Amino acid sequence: MPSTARRIYVRLYDVSPPDWPGEIAFYRALASEAKAEGREVLEVACGTGRVAFRLAQDGARTTGLDLCEEMLSLARAKSVGCPNAQWVQGDMRSFELGRRYGLAIIPAHSFQFMLTPDAQSSCLRCVNRHLVPGGKLVIHLDHQDVRWLGGLVDRNAVPEAGREGIDPVDGHRIRPSHAWAFEPSTQTATVARSWEDLDTGQRWELEPMALHCAFRFEIEHLLCRADFAVDAVCGGFCGEALTDASSEMIWIARSRSSA
């Protein structure tokens, strides 16, 4: 991955993805419950701390875990002076933090970086080991549009321009683009991202990223195998029912572990 492209990706991460409607209020309510019970919050795959930092600002003792040290560096910089925020580098499939939490969250489709059943199960079991009995887990996923995915199979990945934005470091106008492909046999979608600096003409490209396209009952089976009980699955952060038209899939589960 070119280092310049990686830096661009990291410093634009706070604005892509943006907050989903109702997302932060949803996490804040759950974090407030955990705080009231004297419990801490864990965000897995926290990135630059888009969610975790705001929960910490609200008073919940929050740990953010991510594999990318560049993203964690930004999280640490933005949370200077916030004693409730802690940042740890680690692999979401295998980590040991030495404590248990009342709430764990995996926002922004990050669980979809787990590409195989072994990786998915390892992540969920590891999270469960870090929860108190009855502790909650929230996973936010894409609700897969099979028509869109099917349309990616028979054509080469075609770049599509995204919405123009502003680089928070130098103020330049940045136009992103992305190109998707899909492999049905492994349920893997691949996205190639690039950015163009409209003020200088420079262009950066990332190596393609792969994401697993998970479906409803696949996730239910995974959670059960990892000793979670499913409390709810929603189509949005305001408690909407999951329907064919839902673009998001939010799972709320509880640890059934007794030890």
C-alpha positions as CSV (number, residue, x, y, z in Angstrom):
1,M,0.0,0.0,0.0
2,P,1.7,3.3,-1.0
3,S,2.5,5.3,2.0
4,T,1.1,8.6,0.6
5,A,-2.2,6.9,-0.3
6,R,-2.4,5.4,3.2
7,R,-1.9,8.8,4.8
8,I,-4.7,10.2,2.7
9,Y,-7.0,7.4,3.6
10,V,-6.3,7.7,7.3
11,R,-6.7,11.5,7.6
12,L,-9.9,11.4,5.6
13,Y,-11.3,8.5,7.6
14,D,-13.2,10.8,10.1
15,V,-15.4,12.1,7.3
16,S,-15.7,8.8,5.4
17,P,-17.8,7.0,6.6
18,P,-19.9,9.8,8.0
19,D,-22.2,9.2,11.0
20,W,-25.3,7.2,10.1
21,P,-28.7,8.7,11.1
22,G,-29.2,8.1,14.8
23,E,-25.9,6.2,15.2
24,I,-24.1,8.3,17.8
25,A,-27.2,8.7,20.0
26,F,-27.7,5.0,19.8
27,Y,-24.2,4.2,21.1
28,R,-24.4,7.0,23.6
29,A,-27.5,5.5,25.2
30,L,-25.9,2.1,25.5
31,A,-22.6,3.5,26.9
32,S,-24.6,5.5,29.4
33,E,-26.2,2.3,30.6
34,A,-22.9,0.6,31.0
35,K,-21.5,3.6,32.8
36,A,-24.4,3.6,35.2
37,E,-23.6,-0.1,36.0
38,G,-20.0,0.8,36.7
39,R,-18.9,-0.9,33.5
40,E,-16.5,0.1,30.7
41,V,-17.0,0.2,26.9
42,L,-14.8,-1.5,24.3
43,E,-14.9,-0.4,20.6
44,V,-13.3,-3.1,18.3
45,A,-11.8,-1.7,15.0
46,C,-12.1,1.8,16.3
47,G,-10.2,3.5,13.5
48,T,-9.5,7.1,14.4
49,G,-11.9,7.1,17.3
50,R,-14.9,8.6,15.5
51,V,-17.3,6.8,17.9
52,A,-15.2,5.8,20.9
53,F,-13.9,9.3,21.6
54,R,-17.4,10.8,21.8
55,L,-18.4,8.1,24.3
56,A,-15.3,8.9,26.4
57,Q,-16.2,12.6,26.3
58,D,-19.6,11.7,27.7
59,G,-17.9,10.1,30.7
60,A,-17.8,6.4,29.8
61,R,-14.4,4.8,30.3
62,T,-13.8,3.6,26.8
63,T,-11.1,1.5,25.1
64,G,-10.6,1.6,21.4
65,L,-8.8,-1.3,19.7
66,D,-7.5,-1.2,16.1
67,L,-4.8,-2.8,14.0
68,C,-3.7,0.4,12.3
69,E,-1.2,2.4,14.3
70,E,-1.6,5.4,12.0
71,M,-5.3,5.6,12.8
72,L,-4.6,5.2,16.5
73,S,-2.1,8.0,16.4
74,L,-4.9,10.3,15.2
75,A,-7.2,9.0,17.9
76,R,-4.6,9.7,20.6
77,A,-4.1,13.2,19.3
78,K,-7.7,14.1,19.3
79,S,-8.3,12.7,22.8
80,V,-5.4,14.5,24.6
81,G,-6.8,15.6,27.9
82,C,-9.6,13.0,28.0
83,P,-8.7,10.5,30.7
84,N,-11.6,8.2,29.8
85,A,-10.2,7.3,26.4
86,Q,-7.6,4.5,26.0
87,W,-6.2,3.3,22.7
88,V,-4.7,-0.1,22.1
89,Q,-3.2,-1.6,18.9
90,G,-4.4,-5.2,18.4
91,D,-5.9,-7.7,16.0
92,M,-9.6,-8.0,16.4
93,R,-9.3,-11.8,16.0
94,S,-6.9,-12.2,18.9
95,F,-6.3,-9.7,21.7
96,E,-6.0,-9.7,25.4
97,L,-6.7,-6.5,27.4
98,G,-6.8,-8.0,30.9
99,R,-10.3,-6.6,31.8
100,R,-14.0,-7.2,31.1
101,Y,-16.4,-4.7,29.7
102,G,-20.1,-4.1,30.0
103,L,-20.5,-3.1,26.3
104,A,-18.6,-3.9,23.2
105,I,-19.3,-2.3,19.8
106,I,-18.1,-3.1,16.3
107,P,-19.4,-0.1,14.3
108,A,-19.2,1.0,10.6
109,H,-19.3,-2.4,8.9
110,S,-15.8,-3.2,10.3
111,F,-16.8,-6.8,11.2
112,Q,-16.9,-7.4,7.4
113,F,-13.1,-7.3,7.3
114,M,-13.4,-10.8,8.8
115,L,-13.4,-12.8,5.5
116,T,-13.6,-16.4,6.7
117,P,-15.7,-18.4,9.2
118,D,-12.6,-18.9,11.3
119,A,-11.8,-15.2,11.4
120,Q,-15.4,-14.3,12.3
121,S,-15.6,-16.9,15.0
122,S,-12.2,-16.0,16.5
123,C,-13.2,-12.3,16.7
124,L,-16.6,-13.0,18.3
125,R,-15.1,-15.5,20.9
126,C,-12.4,-13.0,21.7
127,V,-14.9,-10.2,22.3
128,N,-17.1,-12.5,24.4
129,R,-14.1,-13.3,26.7
130,H,-13.8,-9.6,27.3
131,L,-17.4,-9.1,28.3
132,V,-19.0,-9.5,31.8
133,P,-21.8,-12.2,31.9
134,G,-24.7,-10.6,30.2
135,G,-22.6,-7.9,28.7
136,K,-23.8,-6.4,25.4
137,L,-22.4,-6.6,21.9
138,V,-23.5,-4.4,19.0
139,I,-22.4,-5.2,15.4
140,H,-23.2,-2.8,12.6
141,L,-23.2,-4.4,9.1
142,D,-24.4,-3.7,5.6
143,H,-27.7,-5.2,4.8
144,Q,-26.8,-6.8,1.5
145,D,-28.5,-5.7,-1.7
146,V,-28.3,-8.9,-3.8
147,R,-29.4,-7.0,-6.9
148,W,-26.5,-4.6,-6.6
149,L,-24.1,-7.4,-5.8
150,G,-25.3,-9.4,-8.7
151,G,-24.7,-6.4,-11.0
152,L,-21.0,-6.4,-10.0
153,V,-20.4,-10.0,-11.1
154,D,-20.5,-9.7,-14.9
155,R,-18.6,-6.5,-15.4
156,N,-15.1,-5.2,-14.5
157,A,-14.9,-2.9,-11.5
158,V,-15.8,0.6,-12.9
159,P,-14.6,3.6,-10.9
160,E,-17.4,5.8,-9.6
161,A,-16.8,9.4,-8.4
162,G,-17.8,10.2,-4.8
163,R,-18.7,13.4,-3.2
164,E,-16.1,16.1,-3.2
165,G,-14.6,16.9,0.2
166,I,-12.0,19.0,1.9
167,D,-8.7,17.6,3.2
168,P,-8.6,18.5,6.9
169,V,-4.8,18.9,6.8
170,D,-4.2,21.2,3.9
171,G,-7.6,22.4,2.9
172,H,-7.4,21.1,-0.6
173,R,-10.5,19.9,-2.5
174,I,-10.4,16.1,-2.7
175,R,-12.6,14.0,-5.0
176,P,-12.7,10.3,-4.0
177,S,-13.6,7.5,-6.3
178,H,-14.2,3.8,-5.8
179,A,-14.6,0.7,-7.9
180,W,-16.4,-2.4,-6.6
181,A,-16.2,-6.1,-7.6
182,F,-17.9,-9.1,-6.1
183,E,-17.0,-12.8,-6.0
184,P,-20.2,-14.9,-5.2
185,S,-18.4,-18.1,-4.3
186,T,-16.7,-16.5,-1.3
187,Q,-19.3,-13.7,-0.6
188,T,-16.4,-11.2,-1.0
189,A,-16.8,-7.7,-2.2
190,T,-13.6,-5.8,-3.2
191,V,-13.3,-2.1,-3.3
192,A,-10.4,-0.1,-4.9
193,R,-10.3,3.5,-3.6
194,S,-8.5,6.5,-5.1
195,W,-8.4,10.2,-4.4
196,E,-7.7,13.2,-6.7
197,D,-6.5,16.5,-5.3
198,L,-8.5,19.0,-7.5
199,D,-6.1,21.8,-6.6
200,T,-2.9,20.1,-7.6
201,G,-4.0,17.3,-9.9
202,Q,-2.2,14.7,-7.7
203,R,-3.9,11.3,-7.5
204,W,-3.4,8.4,-5.0
205,E,-4.6,4.8,-5.2
206,L,-5.0,2.2,-2.5
207,E,-4.6,-1.5,-3.0
208,P,-8.1,-3.1,-3.1
209,M,-9.7,-3.9,0.2
210,A,-11.8,-7.1,0.6
211,L,-15.0,-7.2,2.7
212,H,-17.2,-10.2,3.5
213,C,-20.9,-9.8,2.5
214,A,-22.7,-11.3,5.5
215,F,-26.3,-12.3,5.5
216,R,-28.8,-12.3,8.3
217,F,-28.9,-16.0,9.4
218,E,-25.2,-16.4,8.8
219,I,-24.6,-13.7,11.6
220,E,-27.2,-15.3,13.8
221,H,-25.5,-18.7,13.6
222,L,-22.1,-17.1,14.2
223,L,-23.3,-15.3,17.3
224,C,-24.9,-18.5,18.7
225,R,-21.7,-20.4,18.1
226,A,-19.7,-17.8,20.0
227,D,-22.1,-18.1,23.0
228,F,-24.2,-14.9,22.4
229,A,-27.9,-14.6,22.7
230,V,-29.5,-12.3,20.1
231,D,-31.7,-9.6,21.6
232,A,-32.6,-7.8,18.4
233,V,-31.7,-7.2,14.8
234,C,-32.7,-3.8,13.4
235,G,-32.7,-2.0,10.1
236,G,-31.5,1.3,11.5
237,F,-30.2,3.0,14.6
238,C,-33.7,4.3,15.6
239,G,-35.0,0.8,16.2
240,E,-36.5,0.3,12.7
241,A,-37.5,-3.2,11.7
242,L,-35.1,-5.0,9.3
243,T,-36.9,-5.1,5.9
244,D,-36.0,-5.8,2.3
245,A,-35.5,-2.0,1.9
246,S,-33.1,-1.7,4.9
247,S,-29.5,-0.6,3.9
248,E,-28.1,-1.3,7.4
249,M,-28.3,-4.3,9.8
250,I,-27.6,-3.7,13.5
251,W,-27.3,-6.7,15.8
252,I,-27.7,-6.4,19.6
253,A,-26.6,-9.5,21.5
254,R,-25.7,-10.6,25.1
255,S,-22.9,-12.7,26.4
256,R,-24.2,-16.0,27.8
257,S,-20.9,-16.8,29.4
258,S,-21.1,-17.4,33.2
259,A,-17.4,-17.1,34.0
